[in-house]
Amino acid sequence: MEMTLELFDSIINTSQDCVFWKDKKRRFLGVNQAFLDYYGFESADVLIGKTDEDMGWHSDPEPFRQDELRVLSGRSTYKVQGKCIIRGEERDIIASKRPLYNGNKIIGLVGSFVDITDVLRHRAENARVVYTFERLRKYAFFDKLIDDICLDEILDPLTGILSRSYAMKFVQSLIDEGRPFSFAMIDLDNFKSINDTFGHSAGDEVLITVAERLADFTAECGLIGRFGGDELLLVDLQHTEGEERKAFLERLYSESGAVRVDMDLKKGTSYITATTGVASFPGDAGNFDDLFSLIDKMLYHGKAKGRNCFSVYDPERHKNIDITRQANYGIYPTMSKLREVLEEKESLKEKLKAVTPFFTKTLKVNDLYFVGEDGKMRAVNDDSFVAEAGDIEGIMDEDIFSESTLSRVEENSPSFYSALKENGFESALIARIRKQKKTIGYLVCAVKRSLRIWQDAECAVMYYLSDILADAAE
């Protein structure tokens, strides 16, 4: 069936979610019927060309504004909780938004939301509390508020740490005071796979556990908040620059028990890791918008490096990071580009030479390696690199092998393991190149950083490359 404007309109207007789309200045361009029904509007004319602030829908519009500015810089958001005033009543909603592209240029955003007020009211009786009044009173911002508002308003009901709104207000208060602090966004790696594999209750359990352990670990230096979904915020008032900041983050990853840890769930065990972007006030940025932009950039930088790591902003190294380009990157353009490059070459060796620069840039590795039928591992770019890898088949139960450590390699392929370790490699992604049942060789990506998590898209690109290379083998 061909997608027509009429068909698209029918699909949008039968959705039970409230859908909207806006231009690059955050002005409404259109909404669906569910949106009109929710607000009680006869038509969209009343809001076209206006922003949320113009409509007066939020008692605190700043989190929503930051959300949409983030999306317009190239970052999609998923199930972010907030409050919205509907016909005089404040309601709880969760919204998801993503940028709209025209080619490589962002021209606006599209989003949807659902009302969860009744769900939250049902949960309120069992809401968790990690930060008590006593823990919060040592911070001037909360000490002024506590006598006038209830604790439930300050805390995220699922995790018991600061809600998104109050975490961001706390950060702004520190900026207003001129008090130095480090600010971090912590994103749990592959969280969707936890929900898909173990169920959403297990996902909630992971969030609750990680939040509580992070709060305990940072009890003497700052606070933890929930930004939305599986993203958490860390505000650190002690470790604000240089080596002390780096040392604290290294301890967080190795000692907190919140990340880089096996967690027992009801249906099995999952290894929990996270990617963190970090910057500091006032050294890296002098206002909230710039500071938030930096931690967002550094989070993307960490994901591009393979996740399961922290990235601290350094103006000399990171000032030109383009998160719009990173956000717009996708697996299918990559595969298409690979085929274009490879079709211009004939032999297997020529194809490897041609594709390696593109591949090293995409997967953030220094070189590509090939293990031939003679059992020797050779670098594509470095002719002097030759290592013994004759037992690599011992780990290849399938056509793709990936491991964030080398434990399985050490156990099943000791010669290949020695070749990797002797050259400083700590993690590997391998694809078998074969024609029908005959193995032609193996393609190896190896990095010198331990605990790199190889993403599904990276494995897919490796598999795709190995399949094309098989056609070039004699």
C-alpha positions in Angstrom: 0.0 0.0 0.0 1.4 3.4 -1.0 1.7 6.0 1.8 -0.5 8.9 0.8 -1.2 12.2 2.6 -4.7 10.9 3.3 -3.5 7.6 4.7 -0.9 9.3 6.9 -3.6 11.7 8.2 -5.9 8.8 9.0 -3.2 7.0 10.9 -2.2 10.0 13.0 -5.8 10.9 13.8 -6.7 7.4 15.0 -3.8 7.3 17.4 -4.8 7.4 21.1 -1.5 9.2 21.9 -1.5 13.0 21.6 0.8 13.8 18.6 2.2 17.2 17.7 4.8 18.7 15.4 6.7 22.0 15.7 9.2 24.2 13.7 12.7 24.9 14.7 11.6 27.8 16.9 9.4 25.4 18.9 6.1 26.8 17.4 3.3 24.4 16.7 2.7 23.4 13.1 0.0 20.8 13.7 -1.5 18.3 16.1 -3.7 15.2 15.8 -7.3 14.7 16.9 -6.4 13.1 20.3 -4.4 16.2 21.1 -7.4 18.4 20.3 -9.7 16.2 22.4 -7.3 16.2 25.3 -7.2 20.0 25.5 -10.8 20.5 24.5 -10.0 22.5 21.3 -12.3 22.6 18.3 -9.4 23.0 15.8 -5.6 23.5 15.8 -5.9 27.1 14.8 -5.8 28.2 18.4 -2.2 27.0 18.8 -0.6 27.1 15.4 2.5 29.4 15.5 2.6 29.4 19.3 5.0 27.8 21.8 4.1 25.9 25.0 5.0 29.1 26.9 2.6 31.1 24.8 -0.2 28.6 25.7 0.7 28.7 29.4 0.5 24.9 29.8 3.3 24.4 32.3 3.7 25.7 35.8 7.4 25.2 35.2 8.1 25.5 31.5 11.9 25.3 31.7 12.3 21.5 31.7 10.1 21.3 28.6 12.0 24.0 26.9 15.3 22.3 27.6 13.9 19.1 26.3 12.9 20.6 23.0 16.2 22.5 22.6 18.0 19.2 23.1 15.8 17.5 20.5 16.5 20.4 18.0 20.2 19.8 18.5 19.8 16.2 17.3 18.9 14.2 20.4 15.7 12.2 20.6 14.0 11.8 24.0 11.9 8.9 25.2 9.2 8.8 27.8 10.2 11.9 29.7 7.9 12.7 32.6 6.5 16.2 33.2 3.5 18.2 34.4 1.0 20.0 32.2 -2.0 22.2 33.1 -5.2 20.8 31.4 -8.4 22.8 31.8 -7.2 24.3 35.1 -5.9 21.0 36.5 -2.2 20.0 36.7 -1.8 16.6 35.1 1.2 14.2 34.8 2.3 13.2 31.3 5.2 11.3 29.7 6.4 12.6 26.3 8.7 11.3 23.6 10.2 13.6 20.9 12.6 13.4 18.0 14.1 15.8 15.5 12.6 16.2 12.0 15.2 16.2 9.2 15.2 17.6 5.7 18.3 15.8 4.4 20.9 16.4 7.1 19.3 19.6 8.3 17.0 19.7 11.4 13.9 21.6 10.5 11.7 20.9 13.6 10.5 18.2 15.9 7.7 15.7 16.3 6.4 14.4 19.6 3.7 12.5 21.4 2.5 12.2 25.0 0.1 10.3 27.2 -1.5 11.2 30.5 -0.3 9.1 33.5 -1.8 11.0 36.3 -4.1 8.1 37.5 -1.2 5.7 37.2 1.0 7.8 39.4 -1.7 8.4 42.0 -2.1 4.7 42.2 1.6 4.3 42.7 2.0 7.1 45.2 1.1 4.9 48.1 4.2 2.8 47.4 6.5 5.6 46.3 10.1 5.2 47.3 12.2 7.7 49.3 15.9 7.8 49.0 16.4 11.4 49.9 14.8 12.3 53.2 14.3 15.9 54.5 17.3 15.4 56.7 19.6 14.5 53.7 18.3 17.4 51.7 18.5 20.2 54.3 22.2 20.5 54.1 21.7 22.2 50.7 20.5 25.8 50.9 18.2 25.4 47.9 16.2 22.6 49.5 16.4 23.9 53.0 14.4 26.9 51.9 11.7 24.7 50.2 11.2 21.9 52.6 8.9 23.6 55.0 6.5 24.7 52.2 6.2 21.6 49.9 5.8 17.9 50.4 8.7 15.5 49.8 6.7 13.7 47.1 6.9 16.8 44.9 10.7 16.8 45.1 11.3 13.1 44.5 10.9 10.8 41.5 8.2 8.3 42.6 9.9 5.2 41.1 13.4 5.7 42.3 13.1 8.0 45.3 15.9 10.3 44.1 15.4 13.9 42.9 12.8 14.4 40.2 13.9 15.9 36.9 12.4 19.3 37.6 14.0 19.7 41.0 17.4 18.3 40.0 17.5 21.0 37.3 16.3 23.7 39.6 19.0 22.6 42.1 21.6 23.0 39.4 20.4 26.4 38.4 20.5 27.5 42.1 24.2 26.5 42.3 24.9 28.5 39.2 23.0 31.5 40.7 25.2 31.2 43.9 28.3 30.9 41.8 29.2 27.6 43.6 31.5 25.3 41.6 30.3 21.8 40.8 30.6 19.0 38.3 27.5 18.0 36.4 27.0 14.6 34.7 24.4 12.7 32.7 24.5 9.0 33.3 22.8 6.8 30.6 22.3 3.1 31.3 23.6 1.0 28.4 21.2 -1.2 26.4 18.4 -0.6 28.9 15.8 -1.5 26.3 17.3 -5.0 26.0 16.8 -5.5 29.8 13.1 -4.6 29.5 12.7 -6.8 26.4 14.6 -9.8 28.0 13.5 -9.7 31.6 10.3 -7.5 31.5 9.6 -4.0 32.6 9.4 -4.8 36.3 13.0 -5.9 36.0 13.9 -2.7 34.3 12.3 -0.8 37.1 14.3 -2.9 39.6 17.5 -2.0 37.8 16.7 1.7 37.9 15.7 1.6 41.5 18.9 -0.3 42.5 21.3 1.9 40.4 19.7 5.1 41.7 19.9 4.0 45.3 23.6 2.9 45.0 24.6 6.0 43.2 22.9 8.1 45.9 24.7 6.2 48.6 28.1 6.5 46.8 27.7 10.3 46.4 26.1 11.0 49.8 29.1 13.1 51.0 29.6 15.1 47.8 26.3 15.7 46.0 22.9 14.5 44.8 21.5 12.2 42.1 18.3 13.0 40.0 16.3 11.2 37.4 16.3 13.0 34.1 13.9 10.6 32.4 13.7 7.0 31.3 17.1 5.4 32.0 19.0 8.7 32.2 20.2 10.0 35.6 21.8 13.3 36.7 24.7 13.6 39.1 25.6 16.9 40.8 29.0 16.7 42.5 30.1 19.7 44.7 33.5 18.3 45.7 35.3 16.9 42.7 35.1 19.8 40.3 38.2 19.8 38.2 41.4 18.0 37.0 42.6 14.7 38.4 40.3 14.7 41.5 37.3 14.7 39.1 38.7 11.9 37.0 39.7 9.9 40.1 36.2 10.2 41.5 34.6 9.0 38.3 37.0 6.0 38.2 36.0 5.1 41.7 32.3 5.5 40.8 32.8 3.0 38.0 34.8 0.5 40.0 33.5 0.8 43.6 29.9 2.1 43.6 28.2 -1.2 42.7 25.9 0.8 40.5 27.6 0.4 37.1 29.9 -2.3 35.8 28.2 -4.9 38.0 26.2 -8.1 37.6 22.7 -7.6 38.9 20.5 -10.6 39.9 17.0 -10.2 38.5 14.1 -12.6 38.9 14.5 -14.2 35.5 18.3 -14.2 35.4 21.4 -12.0 35.7 22.3 -8.9 33.7 25.6 -7.0 33.5 24.8 -3.3 34.1 26.9 -0.6 32.6 26.5 3.0 31.9 27.9 5.9 29.7 28.5 9.2 31.4 29.1 12.7 30.1 30.7 15.2 32.5 31.5 19.0 32.5 31.9 21.5 35.3 30.7 25.0 36.4 32.2 27.5 36.0 35.4 26.1 34.4 33.7 24.6 31.4 30.5 26.7 31.1 29.1 29.8 32.8 25.4 29.1 32.4 22.9 26.3 32.5 22.2 26.0 28.8 25.9 25.8 27.8 26.7 23.4 30.7 23.8 21.1 29.8 24.9 21.1 26.1 28.4 20.0 27.1 27.3 17.0 29.2 25.0 16.0 26.4 27.9 16.2 23.9 30.1 14.2 26.2 27.5 11.6 26.6 27.3 11.1 22.9 31.1 11.1 22.7 31.2 8.2 25.2 28.6 6.3 23.2 30.6 6.8 20.1 33.6 5.3 21.8 31.7 2.1 22.6 29.7 3.0 25.8 30.5 1.7 29.3 32.8 4.7 30.0 32.8 8.3 31.2 33.9 11.3 29.1 35.0 14.5 30.7 34.8 17.7 28.7 38.2 19.0 27.5 37.8 22.2 25.5 40.9 21.5 23.4 39.8 18.0 22.4 36.0 18.3 22.4 34.9 21.8 21.4 34.1 20.7 17.8 32.1 17.6 18.5 29.0 17.6 16.3 26.2 15.7 18.0 23.7 16.4 15.2 26.0 14.5 12.9 26.3 11.7 15.4 22.5 11.5 16.0 21.8 11.4 12.3 24.1 8.5 11.8 22.4 5.2 11.0 23.2 1.7 10.0 21.7 1.7 6.5 23.7 4.7 5.2 26.8 2.9 6.6 26.0 -0.3 4.7 25.2 1.6 1.5 28.5 3.5 1.7 30.4 0.2 2.4 29.0 -1.4 -0.8 29.9 1.7 -2.9 33.5 1.6 -1.7 33.9 -2.2 -2.1 32.3 -2.4 -5.6 35.2 -0.3 -7.0 37.8 -2.9 -6.0 38.4 -6.5 -7.2 40.6 -8.6 -4.9 40.0 -9.3 -1.2 43.2 -7.4 -0.3 42.2 -4.4 -2.3 38.7 -4.3 -0.7 40.2 -4.5 2.8 42.5 -1.6 2.0 39.7 0.5 0.6 37.3 -0.1 3.4 39.6 0.2 6.4 39.7 4.0 6.7 35.9 4.2 6.6 35.6 1.3 9.0 38.1 2.6 11.5 36.3 6.0 11.6 32.9 4.4 12.0 33.8 1.9 14.8 36.5 4.1 16.4 39.3 1.5 16.0 42.9 2.1 14.8 43.1 -0.6 12.2 41.4 -3.7 10.8 42.9 -7.1 11.0 42.5 -10.2 8.9 43.2 -13.8 9.9 43.7 -16.0 6.8 43.7 -19.7 6.2 47.4 -19.8 7.3 46.3 -18.8 10.8 48.2 -15.6 10.8 46.6 -12.3 12.0 47.7 -9.4 9.8 46.9 -5.7 10.1 45.5 -4.1 6.9 47.4 -0.8 7.3 50.6 -2.0 9.1 52.5 -4.5 7.0 54.9 -5.3 9.9 52.1 -6.6 12.1 51.9 -10.4 12.1 50.6 -12.5 15.0 49.7 -16.1 15.6 45.9 -16.7 15.6 45.6 -20.3 14.3 43.1 -21.3 17.1 40.6 -18.4 16.5 38.0 -20.9 15.4 37.7 -22.1 19.0 35.6 -19.1 19.9 33.5 -18.9 16.7 30.3 -20.7 17.5 28.5 -18.3 15.2 29.6 -16.0 12.4 29.8 -13.0 14.7 31.7 -12.9 18.0 31.9 -9.9 20.4 33.2 -9.6 23.9 33.8 -6.7 26.1 36.6 -8.6 27.9 38.8 -11.4 26.6 37.8 -14.1 29.1 36.2 -16.4 26.5 39.1 -15.9 24.1 41.6 -16.8 26.8 39.6 -20.0 27.6 39.0 -21.2 24.1 41.7 -19.7 21.9 44.9 -19.2 23.9 47.2 -18.4 20.9 44.8 -15.8 19.6 44.4 -14.5 23.2 48.2 -14.1 23.5 48.3 -12.2 20.2 45.7 -9.8 21.4 47.2 -9.3 24.9 50.8 -8.9 23.6 49.6 -6.0 21.5 47.6 -4.4 24.3 44.1 -5.3 23.1 41.4 -5.8 25.7 38.2 -6.2 23.7 37.4 -7.7 20.3 34.7 -8.0 17.6 35.1 -10.8 15.0 33.3 -11.8 11.9 33.8 -15.1 10.0 34.2 -14.7 6.2 32.8 -17.8 4.5 31.5 -19.1 1.2 28.7 -21.6 1.9 30.4 -23.9 4.4 34.0 -23.0 3.7 35.7 -20.5 6.0 37.9 -18.0 4.0 39.1 -16.1 7.0 38.2 -13.8 9.9 37.8 -10.1 10.1 38.9 -8.7 13.5 38.2 -5.3 15.2 40.3 -5.0 18.4 40.6 -2.1 20.8 42.9 -1.3 23.7 40.1 -0.3 26.0 38.6 -2.9 28.3 34.9 -3.4 28.7 33.9 -1.8 25.3 30.4 -2.8 24.5 30.0 -3.7 20.9 26.6 -2.4 19.7 24.1 -4.4 17.6 24.6 -1.9 14.7 28.3 -2.4 14.8 28.0 -6.2 14.7 25.5 -5.9 11.8 28.0 -3.8 9.8 30.8 -6.3 10.5 28.6 -9.1 9.3 27.5 -7.2 6.2 31.2 -6.5 5.4 32.2 -10.1 5.9 29.4 -11.2 3.6 30.5 -8.8 0.8 34.2 -9.8 1.2 33.3 -13.5 0.8 32.2 -12.8 -2.7 35.7 -11.4 -3.5 37.6 -14.5 -2.1 39.2 -16.8 -4.6 
